[in-house]
Amino acid sequence: MVSRQPILSPNKNSWAGDLLKQFQAQNLASDLQGGSQFGGYVTLSAEKVLQANPEIILLVDLGQEGIAEQLKAEPFWQELKATQSDNVYVFDYYGLVNLGSLAKIQEVCQQLAKIFSR
């Protein structure tokens, strides 16, 4: 998830979506298409996230007032498997959404390898 209002998630047409595919991560939004103003990202409803009930959630910190803290205040948040099992991971915007630098990409890849090599 890249933002809270609306909940945006990368599909396979984004850098982040393609990178997740390289780690064989199951991406809820991978094959979804939407009318988001941000190419490669789709808008998800809280209901859609609840229905999928992911075991792992990746959040992107855009430098706002802590996306994780904002989502904790949402009624649906505590009902998710990922939050109940403390499998919510926060990533920097650079490296996952915006390429940033080779160092940032390497950092993100190392984080993803730890999460998805279990």
MODELLER restraints for C-alpha pairs under 7 A, 6 or more apart:
rsr = mdl.restraints
at = mdl.atoms
rsr.add(forms.Gaussian(group=physical.xy_distance, feature=features.Distance(at['CA:1:A'], at['CA:7:A']), mean=6.44, stdev=0.5))
rsr.add(forms.Gaussian(group=physical.xy_distance, feature=features.Distance(at['CA:1:A'], at['CA:8:A']), mean=5.51, stdev=0.5))
rsr.add(forms.Gaussian(group=physical.xy_distance, feature=features.Distance(at['CA:1:A'], at['CA:9:A']), mean=4.60, stdev=0.5))
rsr.add(forms.Gaussian(group=physical.xy_distance, feature=features.Distance(at['CA:1:A'], at['CA:58:A']), mean=6.21, stdev=0.5))
rsr.add(forms.Gaussian(group=physical.xy_distance, feature=features.Distance(at['CA:1:A'], at['CA:59:A']), mean=4.91, stdev=0.5))
rsr.add(forms.Gaussian(group=physical.xy_distance, feature=features.Distance(at['CA:1:A'], at['CA:60:A']), mean=6.27, stdev=0.5))
rsr.add(forms.Gaussian(group=physical.xy_distance, feature=features.Distance(at['CA:2:A'], at['CA:8:A']), mean=5.29, stdev=0.5))
rsr.add(forms.Gaussian(group=physical.xy_distance, feature=features.Distance(at['CA:2:A'], at['CA:9:A']), mean=5.78, stdev=0.5))
rsr.add(forms.Gaussian(group=physical.xy_distance, feature=features.Distance(at['CA:2:A'], at['CA:59:A']), mean=6.00, stdev=0.5))
rsr.add(forms.Gaussian(group=physical.xy_distance, feature=features.Distance(at['CA:2:A'], at['CA:60:A']), mean=4.93, stdev=0.5))
rsr.add(forms.Gaussian(group=physical.xy_distance, feature=features.Distance(at['CA:3:A'], at['CA:67:A']), mean=7.00, stdev=0.5))
rsr.add(forms.Gaussian(group=physical.xy_distance, feature=features.Distance(at['CA:4:A'], at['CA:67:A']), mean=6.80, stdev=0.5))
rsr.add(forms.Gaussian(group=physical.xy_distance, feature=features.Distance(at['CA:4:A'], at['CA:71:A']), mean=6.84, stdev=0.5))
rsr.add(forms.Gaussian(group=physical.xy_distance, feature=features.Distance(at['CA:6:A'], at['CA:43:A']), mean=6.38, stdev=0.5))
rsr.add(forms.Gaussian(group=physical.xy_distance, feature=features.Distance(at['CA:7:A'], at['CA:43:A']), mean=5.59, stdev=0.5))
rsr.add(forms.Gaussian(group=physical.xy_distance, feature=features.Distance(at['CA:7:A'], at['CA:44:A']), mean=5.34, stdev=0.5))
rsr.add(forms.Gaussian(group=physical.xy_distance, feature=features.Distance(at['CA:7:A'], at['CA:45:A']), mean=6.64, stdev=0.5))
rsr.add(forms.Gaussian(group=physical.xy_distance, feature=features.Distance(at['CA:8:A'], at['CA:41:A']), mean=6.13, stdev=0.5))
rsr.add(forms.Gaussian(group=physical.xy_distance, feature=features.Distance(at['CA:8:A'], at['CA:42:A']), mean=5.49, stdev=0.5))
rsr.add(forms.Gaussian(group=physical.xy_distance, feature=features.Distance(at['CA:8:A'], at['CA:43:A']), mean=4.64, stdev=0.5))
rsr.add(forms.Gaussian(group=physical.xy_distance, feature=features.Distance(at['CA:8:A'], at['CA:44:A']), mean=6.10, stdev=0.5))
rsr.add(forms.Gaussian(group=physical.xy_distance, feature=features.Distance(at['CA:9:A'], at['CA:29:A']), mean=6.22, stdev=0.5))
rsr.add(forms.Gaussian(group=physical.xy_distance, feature=features.Distance(at['CA:9:A'], at['CA:41:A']), mean=5.35, stdev=0.5))
rsr.add(forms.Gaussian(group=physical.xy_distance, feature=features.Distance(at['CA:9:A'], at['CA:42:A']), mean=5.46, stdev=0.5))
rsr.add(forms.Gaussian(group=physical.xy_distance, feature=features.Distance(at['CA:9:A'], at['CA:43:A']), mean=6.50, stdev=0.5))
rsr.add(forms.Gaussian(group=physical.xy_distance, feature=features.Distance(at['CA:10:A'], at['CA:16:A']), mean=6.21, stdev=0.5))
rsr.add(forms.Gaussian(group=physical.xy_distance, feature=features.Distance(at['CA:10:A'], at['CA:17:A']), mean=5.23, stdev=0.5))
rsr.add(forms.Gaussian(group=physical.xy_distance, feature=features.Distance(at['CA:10:A'], at['CA:29:A']), mean=6.28, stdev=0.5))
rsr.add(forms.Gaussian(group=physical.xy_distance, feature=features.Distance(at['CA:10:A'], at['CA:30:A']), mean=6.87, stdev=0.5))
rsr.add(forms.Gaussian(group=physical.xy_distance, feature=features.Distance(at['CA:10:A'], at['CA:40:A']), mean=5.77, stdev=0.5))
rsr.add(forms.Gaussian(group=physical.xy_distance, feature=features.Distance(at['CA:10:A'], at['CA:41:A']), mean=4.26, stdev=0.5))
rsr.add(forms.Gaussian(group=physical.xy_distance, feature=features.Distance(at['CA:10:A'], at['CA:42:A']), mean=6.31, stdev=0.5))
rsr.add(forms.Gaussian(group=physical.xy_distance, feature=features.Distance(at['CA:11:A'], at['CA:17:A']), mean=5.09, stdev=0.5))
rsr.add(forms.Gaussian(group=physical.xy_distance, feature=features.Distance(at['CA:11:A'], at['CA:29:A']), mean=4.98, stdev=0.5))
rsr.add(forms.Gaussian(group=physical.xy_distance, feature=features.Distance(at['CA:11:A'], at['CA:30:A']), mean=3.98, stdev=0.5))
rsr.add(forms.Gaussian(group=physical.xy_distance, feature=features.Distance(at['CA:11:A'], at['CA:31:A']), mean=6.15, stdev=0.5))
rsr.add(forms.Gaussian(group=physical.xy_distance, feature=features.Distance(at['CA:11:A'], at['CA:32:A']), mean=6.36, stdev=0.5))
rsr.add(forms.Gaussian(group=physical.xy_distance, feature=features.Distance(at['CA:11:A'], at['CA:40:A']), mean=5.45, stdev=0.5))
rsr.add(forms.Gaussian(group=physical.xy_distance, feature=features.Distance(at['CA:11:A'], at['CA:41:A']), mean=5.52, stdev=0.5))
rsr.add(forms.Gaussian(group=physical.xy_distance, feature=features.Distance(at['CA:11:A'], at['CA:42:A']), mean=6.69, stdev=0.5))
rsr.add(forms.Gaussian(group=physical.xy_distance, feature=features.Distance(at['CA:12:A'], at['CA:18:A']), mean=5.37, stdev=0.5))
rsr.add(forms.Gaussian(group=physical.xy_distance, feature=features.Distance(at['CA:12:A'], at['CA:30:A']), mean=4.70, stdev=0.5))
rsr.add(forms.Gaussian(group=physical.xy_distance, feature=features.Distance(at['CA:12:A'], at['CA:31:A']), mean=6.42, stdev=0.5))
rsr.add(forms.Gaussian(group=physical.xy_distance, feature=features.Distance(at['CA:12:A'], at['CA:40:A']), mean=6.91, stdev=0.5))
rsr.add(forms.Gaussian(group=physical.xy_distance, feature=features.Distance(at['CA:13:A'], at['CA:40:A']), mean=4.69, stdev=0.5))
rsr.add(forms.Gaussian(group=physical.xy_distance, feature=features.Distance(at['CA:14:A'], at['CA:40:A']), mean=4.39, stdev=0.5))
rsr.add(forms.Gaussian(group=physical.xy_distance, feature=features.Distance(at['CA:14:A'], at['CA:41:A']), mean=6.93, stdev=0.5))
rsr.add(forms.Gaussian(group=physical.xy_distance, feature=features.Distance(at['CA:15:A'], at['CA:97:A']), mean=6.43, stdev=0.5))
rsr.add(forms.Gaussian(group=physical.xy_distance, feature=features.Distance(at['CA:16:A'], at['CA:96:A']), mean=5.25, stdev=0.5))
rsr.add(forms.Gaussian(group=physical.xy_distance, feature=features.Distance(at['CA:16:A'], at['CA:97:A']), mean=5.39, stdev=0.5))
rsr.add(forms.Gaussian(group=physical.xy_distance, feature=features.Distance(at['CA:17:A'], at['CA:30:A']), mean=6.52, stdev=0.5))
rsr.add(forms.Gaussian(group=physical.xy_distance, feature=features.Distance(at['CA:23:A'], at['CA:116:A']), mean=6.60, stdev=0.5))
rsr.add(forms.Gaussian(group=physical.xy_distance, feature=features.Distance(at['CA:25:A'], at['CA:116:A']), mean=6.78, stdev=0.5))
rsr.add(forms.Gaussian(group=physical.xy_distance, feature=features.Distance(at['CA:29:A'], at['CA:42:A']), mean=6.95, stdev=0.5))
rsr.add(forms.Gaussian(group=physical.xy_distance, feature=features.Distance(at['CA:32:A'], at['CA:42:A']), mean=6.92, stdev=0.5))
rsr.add(forms.Gaussian(group=physical.xy_distance, feature=features.Distance(at['CA:33:A'], at['CA:42:A']), mean=6.26, stdev=0.5))
rsr.add(forms.Gaussian(group=physical.xy_distance, feature=features.Distance(at['CA:34:A'], at['CA:42:A']), mean=5.00, stdev=0.5))
rsr.add(forms.Gaussian(group=physical.xy_distance, feature=features.Distance(at['CA:34:A'], at['CA:43:A']), mean=6.72, stdev=0.5))
rsr.add(forms.Gaussian(group=physical.xy_distance, feature=features.Distance(at['CA:35:A'], at['CA:42:A']), mean=6.95, stdev=0.5))
rsr.add(forms.Gaussian(group=physical.xy_distance, feature=features.Distance(at['CA:36:A'], at['CA:42:A']), mean=5.59, stdev=0.5))
rsr.add(forms.Gaussian(group=physical.xy_distance, feature=features.Distance(at['CA:36:A'], at['CA:43:A']), mean=6.35, stdev=0.5))
rsr.add(forms.Gaussian(group=physical.xy_distance, feature=features.Distance(at['CA:46:A'], at['CA:76:A']), mean=6.75, stdev=0.5))
rsr.add(forms.Gaussian(group=physical.xy_distance, feature=features.Distance(at['CA:50:A'], at['CA:76:A']), mean=6.93, stdev=0.5))
rsr.add(forms.Gaussian(group=physical.xy_distance, feature=features.Distance(at['CA:50:A'], at['CA:80:A']), mean=6.51, stdev=0.5))
rsr.add(forms.Gaussian(group=physical.xy_distance, feature=features.Distance(at['CA:53:A'], at['CA:80:A']), mean=5.40, stdev=0.5))
rsr.add(forms.Gaussian(group=physical.xy_distance, feature=features.Distance(at['CA:53:A'], at['CA:81:A']), mean=6.03, stdev=0.5))
rsr.add(forms.Gaussian(group=physical.xy_distance, feature=features.Distance(at['CA:54:A'], at['CA:80:A']), mean=6.78, stdev=0.5))
rsr.add(forms.Gaussian(group=physical.xy_distance, feature=features.Distance(at['CA:54:A'], at['CA:81:A']), mean=6.12, stdev=0.5))
rsr.add(forms.Gaussian(group=physical.xy_distance, feature=features.Distance(at['CA:54:A'], at['CA:82:A']), mean=5.89, stdev=0.5))
rsr.add(forms.Gaussian(group=physical.xy_distance, feature=features.Distance(at['CA:55:A'], at['CA:81:A']), mean=5.20, stdev=0.5))
rsr.add(forms.Gaussian(group=physical.xy_distance, feature=features.Distance(at['CA:55:A'], at['CA:82:A']), mean=4.37, stdev=0.5))
rsr.add(forms.Gaussian(group=physical.xy_distance, feature=features.Distance(at['CA:55:A'], at['CA:87:A']), mean=6.87, stdev=0.5))
rsr.add(forms.Gaussian(group=physical.xy_distance, feature=features.Distance(at['CA:56:A'], at['CA:82:A']), mean=4.86, stdev=0.5))
rsr.add(forms.Gaussian(group=physical.xy_distance, feature=features.Distance(at['CA:56:A'], at['CA:87:A']), mean=5.09, stdev=0.5))
rsr.add(forms.Gaussian(group=physical.xy_distance, feature=features.Distance(at['CA:56:A'], at['CA:88:A']), mean=5.98, stdev=0.5))
rsr.add(forms.Gaussian(group=physical.xy_distance, feature=features.Distance(at['CA:57:A'], at['CA:82:A']), mean=6.12, stdev=0.5))
rsr.add(forms.Gaussian(group=physical.xy_distance, feature=features.Distance(at['CA:57:A'], at['CA:87:A']), mean=6.45, stdev=0.5))
rsr.add(forms.Gaussian(group=physical.xy_distance, feature=features.Distance(at['CA:57:A'], at['CA:88:A']), mean=4.79, stdev=0.5))
rsr.add(forms.Gaussian(group=physical.xy_distance, feature=features.Distance(at['CA:57:A'], at['CA:89:A']), mean=6.31, stdev=0.5))
rsr.add(forms.Gaussian(group=physical.xy_distance, feature=features.Distance(at['CA:58:A'], at['CA:88:A']), mean=5.93, stdev=0.5))
rsr.add(forms.Gaussian(group=physical.xy_distance, feature=features.Distance(at['CA:58:A'], at['CA:89:A']), mean=4.94, stdev=0.5))
rsr.add(forms.Gaussian(group=physical.xy_distance, feature=features.Distance(at['CA:58:A'], at['CA:90:A']), mean=5.95, stdev=0.5))
rsr.add(forms.Gaussian(group=physical.xy_distance, feature=features.Distance(at['CA:59:A'], at['CA:89:A']), mean=6.03, stdev=0.5))
rsr.add(forms.Gaussian(group=physical.xy_distance, feature=features.Distance(at['CA:59:A'], at['CA:90:A']), mean=4.69, stdev=0.5))
rsr.add(forms.Gaussian(group=physical.xy_distance, feature=features.Distance(at['CA:59:A'], at['CA:91:A']), mean=5.99, stdev=0.5))
rsr.add(forms.Gaussian(group=physical.xy_distance, feature=features.Distance(at['CA:60:A'], at['CA:90:A']), mean=5.71, stdev=0.5))
rsr.add(forms.Gaussian(group=physical.xy_distance, feature=features.Distance(at['CA:60:A'], at['CA:91:A']), mean=4.82, stdev=0.5))
rsr.add(forms.Gaussian(group=physical.xy_distance, feature=features.Distance(at['CA:60:A'], at['CA:92:A']), mean=5.77, stdev=0.5))
rsr.add(forms.Gaussian(group=physical.xy_distance, feature=features.Distance(at['CA:60:A'], at['CA:93:A']), mean=5.62, stdev=0.5))
rsr.add(forms.Gaussian(group=physical.xy_distance, feature=features.Distance(at['CA:61:A'], at['CA:67:A']), mean=6.27, stdev=0.5))
rsr.add(forms.Gaussian(group=physical.xy_distance, feature=features.Distance(at['CA:61:A'], at['CA:90:A']), mean=6.46, stdev=0.5))
rsr.add(forms.Gaussian(group=physical.xy_distance, feature=features.Distance(at['CA:61:A'], at['CA:91:A']), mean=5.95, stdev=0.5))
rsr.add(forms.Gaussian(group=physical.xy_distance, feature=features.Distance(at['CA:61:A'], at['CA:92:A']), mean=5.25, stdev=0.5))
rsr.add(forms.Gaussian(group=physical.xy_distance, feature=features.Distance(at['CA:61:A'], at['CA:93:A']), mean=5.65, stdev=0.5))
rsr.add(forms.Gaussian(group=physical.xy_distance, feature=features.Distance(at['CA:62:A'], at['CA:93:A']), mean=5.52, stdev=0.5))
rsr.add(forms.Gaussian(group=physical.xy_distance, feature=features.Distance(at['CA:71:A'], at['CA:77:A']), mean=6.40, stdev=0.5))
rsr.add(forms.Gaussian(group=physical.xy_distance, feature=features.Distance(at['CA:77:A'], at['CA:83:A']), mean=6.98, stdev=0.5))
rsr.add(forms.Gaussian(group=physical.xy_distance, feature=features.Distance(at['CA:78:A'], at['CA:84:A']), mean=6.60, stdev=0.5))
rsr.add(forms.Gaussian(group=physical.xy_distance, feature=features.Distance(at['CA:82:A'], at['CA:88:A']), mean=6.04, stdev=0.5))
rsr.add(forms.Gaussian(group=physical.xy_distance, feature=features.Distance(at['CA:94:A'], at['CA:100:A']), mean=4.83, stdev=0.5))
rsr.add(forms.Gaussian(group=physical.xy_distance, feature=features.Distance(at['CA:94:A'], at['CA:104:A']), mean=6.16, stdev=0.5))
rsr.add(forms.Gaussian(group=physical.xy_distance, feature=features.Distance(at['CA:95:A'], at['CA:101:A']), mean=6.88, stdev=0.5))
rsr.add(forms.Gaussian(group=physical.xy_distance, feature=features.Distance(at['CA:95:A'], at['CA:104:A']), mean=4.64, stdev=0.5))
rsr.add(forms.Gaussian(group=physical.xy_distance, feature=features.Distance(at['CA:95:A'], at['CA:105:A']), mean=4.20, stdev=0.5))
rsr.add(forms.Gaussian(group=physical.xy_distance, feature=features.Distance(at['CA:95:A'], at['CA:108:A']), mean=5.81, stdev=0.5))
rsr.add(forms.Gaussian(group=physical.xy_distance, feature=features.Distance(at['CA:96:A'], at['CA:105:A']), mean=6.91, stdev=0.5))
rsr.add(forms.Gaussian(group=physical.xy_distance, feature=features.Distance(at['CA:96:A'], at['CA:108:A']), mean=6.37, stdev=0.5))
rsr.add(forms.Gaussian(group=physical.xy_distance, feature=features.Distance(at['CA:99:A'], at['CA:105:A']), mean=6.49, stdev=0.5))
